[in-house]
C-alpha cells in the first residue's frame, strides 16, 4: 500500500485538484490533514507517471510525495541547519559583517550544489573571517538569523510522539547550540571556529564535519538509541547532506539545491517544515506547538 501526499502553502491546495488526481490514480478517499494545505490518499501501487505528475504539480506550486504507507512515521529527526532549520547560511552572514559577503556567498552556493570540495570551501571562507571579534557571533544570532517556518512544530511534534531530534550541521557550534536549544533538539553537532584572544583566527578546528560526518552521525545516533536508519527522517538542502538523506528511511530535500534534488525522491519546494509532518501522516490538529 502506498500513500500520496499533496502539500502547498496555506490556502493554496484546491480540493478539485486533489479529487482529480485521486480519481485518475484510483486512490481511496482523500483525507485532509490541513484544510486547503495538505491532503493524502492511499492506493494499491505507486503510479507509473508519478515523476511527470510531480513536475506538472510543481508548476502549480504544489508538492507531491509518494511513499509506502507502512513505516512512514519516524522515530528520529536528523536535520541540517543552514537554509533548512534557519533561513540563512551562517557563514554568509558572518562574512557580510566582515565586508566579504558577496564573495563568500558565491563560494557557499557552489559548495552546496556540489561544485566545490566542501572542506576546501569552508577553509577558504573561514579564512576570510580572520580577525573578526568573537562577539560578532552573538550579534549575527540576534540580528540576522531567522527560523524556517514550521521548525519548532516539526521538532516538538515528533518528540511528543516519542521521537528524538538531532541537528547536524556543516556550520558552526556557536550557532547550532542556540538553534538546537530554541527548537528543542536533543543534541547538535557542527564545526568549531578557532578563537584566540577573543578573535577568530580564520581556522576551523579539525576534524571538519562534512558529508561523511553527517552519515556517521546517522549511524552513531541510531545505534545508541537502538533504532534503525530506516526509522529516521532526514532533511537538508545541499549536496553535503546527500549521504545522510540517501541512507535515512526518508530523506527530504527541502528547497534543495538543483544537484541535490536530482538525487532525491522526496522534494519539498513549496511547503515549509510542517510538510515533513504531513508526509508522516500527522494532521495540523496533531501539531505540538
matplotlib code that plots the C-alpha trace (Angstrom):
import matplotlib.pyplot as plt

x = [0.0, 1.2, 0.2, 0.1, 0.5, -0.1, 1.2, 1.0, 1.2, -1.7, -4.9, -3.3, -4.3, -7.5, -9.9, -10.7, -7.0, -6.9, -10.0, -8.9, -5.6, -7.3, -9.7, -7.0, -5.0, -7.9, -7.0, -9.0, -11.0, -8.9, -8.1, -7.4, -4.5, -4.9, -7.8, -6.6, -3.0, -2.3, -4.2, -3.5, -5.0, -3.9, -3.6, -2.5, 0.6, 2.8, 1.7, 3.9, 3.6, 4.5, 7.6, 5.7, 2.8, 5.3, 6.7, 3.3, 2.2, 5.4, 4.2, 1.1, 3.2, 2.1, 4.5, 3.8, 5.2, 4.5, 5.8, 5.0, 2.2, 3.9, 6.7, 6.4, 6.0, 9.6, 11.3, 14.1, 14.6, 18.1, 18.3, 20.7, 20.7, 21.7, 18.9, 17.0, 16.1, 17.1, 16.7, 20.3, 23.8, 25.6, 29.0, 27.5, 26.1, 29.4, 31.1, 28.7, 29.7, 33.3, 32.7, 33.2, 29.6, 29.2, 32.4, 31.7, 28.0, 29.2, 31.5, 28.8, 26.3, 28.8, 29.8, 26.2, 25.5, 28.4, 30.7, 33.5, 35.1, 33.3, 36.4, 38.4, 35.5, 34.9, 38.6, 38.7, 35.6, 36.5, 40.0, 38.3, 36.9, 40.3, 40.5, 36.7, 35.8, 34.2, 31.3, 30.2, 28.7, 26.1, 25.4, 24.6, 22.5, 20.4, 20.1, 20.5, 19.2, 15.5, 14.0, 12.4, 8.6, 7.3, 10.6, 9.5, 6.3, 8.3, 10.7, 8.2, 5.5, 8.0, 9.3, 5.8, 5.3, 8.4, 10.9, 14.5, 15.9, 19.5, 20.8, 23.9, 25.4, 28.4, 28.1, 29.3, 28.6, 28.2, 25.0, 23.8, 23.8, 21.4, 19.2, 19.0, 18.0, 15.4, 13.7, 14.1, 16.6, 18.1, 21.6, 23.7, 26.9, 28.8, 32.2, 34.1, 35.5, 39.0, 39.3, 42.4, 42.3, 38.7, 39.3, 38.5, 41.8, 40.4, 40.7, 38.3, 39.1, 39.7, 38.1, 35.8, 32.2, 31.2, 29.1, 30.7, 30.4, 26.7, 26.4, 28.4, 26.1, 23.1, 24.8, 26.1, 22.9, 20.6, 22.9, 22.9, 19.1, 18.6, 16.8, 17.4, 18.4, 15.0, 13.4, 14.9, 13.5, 16.5, 16.2, 18.7, 19.2, 22.8, 25.0, 26.8, 23.5, 23.3, 24.7, 22.5, 19.4, 20.2, 20.7, 17.8, 14.4, 13.0, 15.4, 13.9, 15.4, 13.8, 14.1, 17.1, 19.9, 19.4, 22.1, 20.6, 17.1, 18.3, 19.4, 16.3, 12.9, 11.2, 11.5, 9.6, 9.8, 6.7, 5.7, 7.6, 9.0, 5.5, 5.4, 7.6, 4.9, 2.2, 4.2, 4.4, 0.6, 0.2, -2.7, -2.4, -4.5, -1.8, 0.9, 2.7, 3.4]
y = [0.0, 3.5, 6.9, 10.0, 13.4, 16.8, 19.9, 23.6, 26.9, 27.5, 28.1, 27.1, 23.5, 23.2, 20.3, 19.8, 19.1, 16.5, 14.8, 14.9, 13.2, 10.7, 9.7, 9.5, 7.1, 5.1, 6.1, 5.7, 8.5, 11.7, 12.7, 16.4, 16.9, 20.7, 22.5, 23.8, 23.0, 19.2, 16.1, 12.4, 9.3, 5.7, 3.5, -0.1, 0.6, 3.5, 5.2, 4.9, 8.5, 9.9, 11.8, 13.6, 14.5, 15.8, 18.1, 19.3, 20.0, 22.0, 24.4, 24.8, 25.4, 22.0, 19.4, 15.7, 12.8, 9.2, 6.6, 3.3, 3.6, 1.4, 2.8, 6.4, 7.8, 8.1, 7.8, 10.3, 13.6, 14.3, 17.8, 20.1, 23.7, 26.4, 27.0, 24.2, 24.9, 28.5, 30.7, 31.8, 30.4, 31.4, 31.8, 34.1, 36.4, 36.5, 37.3, 40.1, 41.6, 41.3, 43.1, 40.0, 38.8, 38.6, 36.6, 34.1, 33.7, 32.7, 30.1, 28.8, 28.4, 26.5, 24.2, 23.4, 22.5, 20.1, 22.1, 22.6, 20.4, 21.1, 21.0, 23.3, 25.6, 26.0, 26.6, 29.4, 31.1, 30.9, 32.2, 35.5, 35.9, 36.1, 38.9, 39.3, 39.8, 36.7, 38.9, 39.1, 35.7, 36.8, 39.9, 37.8, 35.4, 38.3, 40.4, 38.2, 34.7, 33.8, 30.3, 28.4, 28.3, 25.1, 24.1, 24.2, 22.3, 19.7, 19.0, 19.3, 17.1, 14.3, 14.5, 14.5, 11.2, 9.6, 10.8, 12.1, 15.2, 15.7, 18.8, 18.0, 20.9, 21.8, 25.2, 26.1, 25.0, 28.6, 28.7, 25.1, 25.3, 28.3, 26.9, 23.4, 25.0, 27.2, 24.5, 21.6, 19.3, 16.7, 17.2, 19.1, 18.6, 21.1, 22.6, 24.8, 28.2, 28.6, 31.6, 33.2, 36.2, 36.9, 37.0, 34.5, 33.0, 32.2, 28.4, 25.6, 23.2, 19.7, 17.4, 19.2, 18.0, 17.4, 14.9, 11.7, 13.1, 13.5, 9.9, 8.8, 10.8, 8.8, 5.5, 6.5, 8.1, 5.3, 2.7, 4.5, 4.8, 1.2, 2.1, 1.6, 4.2, 3.3, 4.9, 8.3, 11.3, 13.3, 16.8, 19.1, 21.4, 20.9, 18.2, 17.8, 16.3, 13.7, 10.7, 11.2, 11.7, 8.7, 6.4, 7.5, 5.9, 9.1, 11.7, 15.1, 17.8, 20.9, 23.8, 21.8, 22.9, 21.5, 18.9, 17.5, 17.4, 15.3, 12.7, 12.7, 11.1, 13.3, 17.0, 19.9, 23.2, 25.0, 23.8, 24.7, 22.3, 21.3, 19.4, 16.8, 16.2, 15.9, 13.3, 11.3, 11.4, 14.0, 16.4, 20.0, 19.3, 16.9, 19.5, 20.2, 23.9]
z = [0.0, -0.9, 0.3, -1.9, -0.1, -1.6, 0.1, -0.7, 1.1, 3.4, 1.4, -1.9, -2.3, -4.2, -3.3, -7.0, -7.8, -5.0, -6.2, -9.9, -9.0, -6.7, -9.4, -12.1, -10.0, -8.5, -4.9, -1.8, -0.2, 0.4, 4.0, 4.6, 7.0, 6.9, 5.1, 1.7, 2.6, 2.8, 1.9, 1.3, -0.1, -0.2, -3.3, -4.0, -6.1, -7.0, -10.2, -13.3, -14.2, -10.7, -11.8, -14.6, -12.4, -9.8, -12.4, -13.5, -9.9, -9.3, -11.9, -9.8, -6.6, -5.1, -3.7, -4.2, -2.2, -3.0, -0.5, 1.2, 3.7, 6.3, 8.4, 7.3, 10.8, 12.0, 15.4, 14.8, 13.0, 11.7, 10.3, 8.6, 10.0, 7.4, 4.9, 6.5, 10.1, 9.7, 6.6, 6.3, 5.8, 9.0, 7.3, 4.7, 7.5, 9.3, 6.0, 5.3, 8.7, 7.6, 4.3, 2.1, 1.9, -1.8, -2.4, 0.4, -0.6, -4.1, -2.7, -0.4, -3.2, -5.3, -2.4, -1.6, -5.2, -5.1, -7.4, -4.9, -2.3, 1.0, 3.2, 1.0, 0.6, 4.3, 4.9, 2.2, 3.6, 7.2, 6.3, 5.2, 8.7, 10.3, 12.9, 13.5, 17.1, 18.6, 19.8, 16.2, 16.5, 19.1, 17.1, 14.0, 16.0, 17.4, 14.2, 11.2, 11.9, 11.4, 11.7, 8.9, 9.3, 10.9, 12.5, 16.1, 15.3, 13.5, 16.3, 19.1, 17.4, 16.7, 20.2, 21.7, 19.8, 21.2, 18.6, 19.0, 17.4, 16.2, 14.5, 12.4, 10.5, 8.4, 10.1, 13.5, 17.1, 18.2, 16.0, 16.4, 20.2, 20.1, 17.3, 18.9, 22.3, 20.7, 18.7, 21.2, 19.5, 21.9, 20.5, 18.0, 16.1, 13.9, 13.2, 15.7, 14.8, 16.2, 18.6, 20.2, 22.5, 21.6, 17.8, 15.0, 13.8, 10.3, 11.0, 11.6, 14.4, 13.0, 12.1, 9.8, 9.9, 6.3, 4.3, 5.7, 9.3, 8.8, 7.6, 10.6, 12.9, 11.4, 12.2, 15.6, 17.0, 15.7, 17.2, 20.5, 20.5, 19.5, 16.3, 12.6, 10.0, 8.4, 11.5, 10.6, 8.8, 7.5, 5.9, 4.2, 1.3, 0.0, -1.5, 1.8, 3.0, 0.3, 2.1, 5.2, 3.1, 1.0, 3.9, 6.2, 6.0, 4.4, 3.1, 2.2, 0.1, 1.5, -1.0, -2.1, -4.5, -8.1, -7.8, -4.6, -6.0, -8.9, -6.3, -4.0, -4.3, -1.7, -2.5, -0.8, -2.7, -1.7, 1.7, 4.9, 7.6, 8.6, 5.3, 7.0, 9.5, 6.8, 4.8, 8.0, 8.3, 11.1, 10.7, 11.7, 14.7, 15.9, 16.0, 19.3, 19.3]

ax = plt.figure().add_subplot(projection="3d")
ax.plot(x, y, z, "-o")
ax.set_aspect("equal")
plt.show()
